[in-house]
Amino acid sequence: MRTIYCISGLGADERAFSRLKVEGYRLQVIHWLQPKNSETLPQYAERMRSCISDENPVLMGLSFGGMVCIEIAKQIPVDKIIIISSVKTSTEIPAWMRTVATLKLNKILPVGSSKLTAPIQNHFLGISTSEEKAMVAAARKKVTKLYTKWAVNQAINWKNDWHHPEIYHIHGDNDKMFPIKYTRPTHTVKDAGHFMIMNKADEVNDCINAILYPVSKNKR
C-alpha cells in the first residue's frame, strides 16, 4: 500500500483528512512545525520534507498546505501533487490578498481568531454546522500566534510560477477564500466552498480517485 503525504491548511489539523478514503493508499499527515525566525517558505518546506521517507511520493495539500507541497516538490522528485482548495501559482492568489500584502496590512491588523473574527473566518471557510465550527475552533486553539502570523505572511506574499507536470487541483466553485475565477483547477466540485474536504468529502474522494486511477475510475 502506497502512502499519500498530507499537509493541512492554516488553522486545521489531521482531522481535515479524516473523511477521505483512497483505495490502495494510506494517508499520512505531516504535522506543522514551529517556524524559525525569518524562515522563508522554501526553508520551511525543506524541514517539512524530512518527514517523507518514500521516493517519488504523492503529496496532498489543503489550502496553505498546497503551497507547501509545491515548495517541497521543487526540492525532491515527487510522483504527483494533489492540492485541494488551494492555488498553484501566485497569479491565482485573489486580489484582496495581494492588496493586503502590498500594503502590509497583516503587519498592522490582528491575524488571529477571536469571538468577533471567528464568524467572518467561518464564512470564508464555508462552514456552517456545529461539528465543523467545533473542529475549526479546536484547531485554532492549537495554533500559536507566531505560526499564524508567519503562515499568513508567507501565503499572501507567495511568489511562484513553477508548474509540476503532475499537479492536480481540486477546487470548489463557491470557494470564498480562493475564488474559482482566479484559479484554473483540473477538477471542480459543484456548490462547494473552501471547507469541502469535510462537507463535500465524497465528491473530493471521487476527484482524488479519478486522479490516481484515471483509466478505470475516471468519473469526470
N, C-alpha and C positions, 0 to 999 in steps of 0.2 A: 504494500500500500504506500503510495507516494504522499508527500507532505505539501500542504499549501501553507506558506508562512504569512500570517495575517497581522496587519498593523491597524489599530483602531483610529478613530478621529479624535480631535481635541475634546476633552471632557467626556470621553467614552472609555470603556474598558473591554475586557474579553467577552462580556455578555452581549456586545453588539453582534457577535458572530454566532450566538448560541442557537439561532433558528435556521442556520444553513446546514444542509445535509448534502454533501457532494460525494457521489458514488465513486468508490475507488481511491478516495483521498481522505486523509485526516487533516484537520485544521489545527495549526499550532500558532498561538498568538505570541507575538514578540511584544513584551511589555515595555512601556515608555521608560526611558532613562531620564534622570535629572540632568538638564543641560548645564554645561560648564560656562564660566564667564566668557563672554564674547565668542562663543562657539557658533560656527556657521552651520547651515543645514547640511552641506556635504560632509563636514566633520562629524556632525551628529549621526548622519547615516552610516558613516564608517564604524562608529561604535555599535549602532544597532545591528549591523550585518554580522557582527561577531557571534550573534545568536543563531546564525544559519549554518547548519552543518552539511547540507546536501550540495552537490554540484548541480549547476543549472537548475536552480529551484524555481517553483512557481510562487510568485508574490501576489498578495491581495491586500489592497489598501483602501480604507474607508476615509473619505474626506481628506483631511490633512495627512492621514496615513498614506493616501495615494501619492502625494508629493514625495514623502519619504521613500516609498517603494521605488519611485522613478530615480531618486538620487542614489539609492543602493544599486540599481541596475546600471548606473553609469560606472560603477566600481567593480562589479563582478558579472560574469556571464549568467544570465537567467533565461529560463525556458519561455515563460510568459509573465506578463504583468496584467493583473485584473484590478482596475480601480472602480470604486463604487461611490457615487455622489461626490465626485472629486473633479479635478481638472488635470489635463495632460501638459499644458504649456501655460506660460504666464499670460498669453493673449486671451485665455479662457477665464481669467480672473475677472469678476464683474467690475464695472466702472466705479461703483461706490467704494469697493475695497482699494482700488488703485488711488482714489482720491484721498482716502484715509492715510494711505502710505505716503503719498506725496506731501500732504500737509502735516504728517507725523502726529495725527490726532490720537493714535494709540498710545503715544508717549504722554499725552495730556489727560485724556479721559480714562476712567477705570475700565479695565477689560475683563474683570472677574464677573461673578454672578452674585446677585443679591435678590431680596424679595421683590424689588422694583424691576430689575432687569430680567429675571428668570422668565416671566411671561412673554417678553419680547423675544428672548432667545428661543423659547419653545415654539413660538410662531415661525421663526426662521427655520427651525429644525423640522417643523411639520408634525409635531407630536400633539396628541390630544387626550389619550386615555390616561387614567390614573396610574396604571402599571408603567407606561412609558415615562411619565413625569417622575415617578419614584425612582426608576432606574437611572435616568439622567441626573436627578438631584443627588443620588448616592455617588455617582461617578464624579460629579463636580466637586464634592466634598473631598475626594481623594487627590485632586489635582492641586499642586502648590501654586501660589501666586507667581513664583519665579518661572515655573514651567509655562503657565498660561501667558504671561507677558512675552516670554521668548517665542512660544509657538505662534501666537497671533502675529508678532512682528515678522517672523520667518514666512508665514503663509502669505501675508499681503504684499511682501516685498520679494516674493519668489521670482527668480529670473531663469526661465528655461524655454528653450526652443528645440530641445533634443527629442527625437522620437525613437523609441524602441520598435523594431519591426513586428514584435508580437505583443503589442499593448492593446488591451480591450477595455472599453469604457462603458459602464452600465450607469444610466442616469435616469432620474425621474423627470417627467415632463412638467411637474409642478414644483420643482426644487426652488425654494426661495433664497437659499444660501448661495448657490451657484446656478442662477437661472439658465435654463437649457438654451436660450437664444444666444448665449455666449460660447456654448460648447459644441463639440461635434462627436457625440457618443456613437459607439458602434452598436449599442443595444439600448433601447428606450423602454422604460416601464410606464405605462399609462396611468394617469391620475395618482402619481407617486411623488412624495416630497423627499426632503433630504434624509429623513429617517426611515426610508423604505426598506432598509436592510432588516428592520424589525417588523414594520406593519405591512410590508409587501414581500415578505420573505419567500413565499412560494414562487412569485414572479422573478425575483432575483435569482433564486435557485435555478429556474428554467434557463435564465441567461447564462449562468455560470456553466451549467452542464452543456449548453449549446456551444460554448467556447471550448470546453475541454474535450467534447465528443462531437465535432462539427458534422460528421457524416451520419452517424447512427442516431443522434439525439437533437439534431438541429431543428427546433420548432419555430424559428423565426427567420 
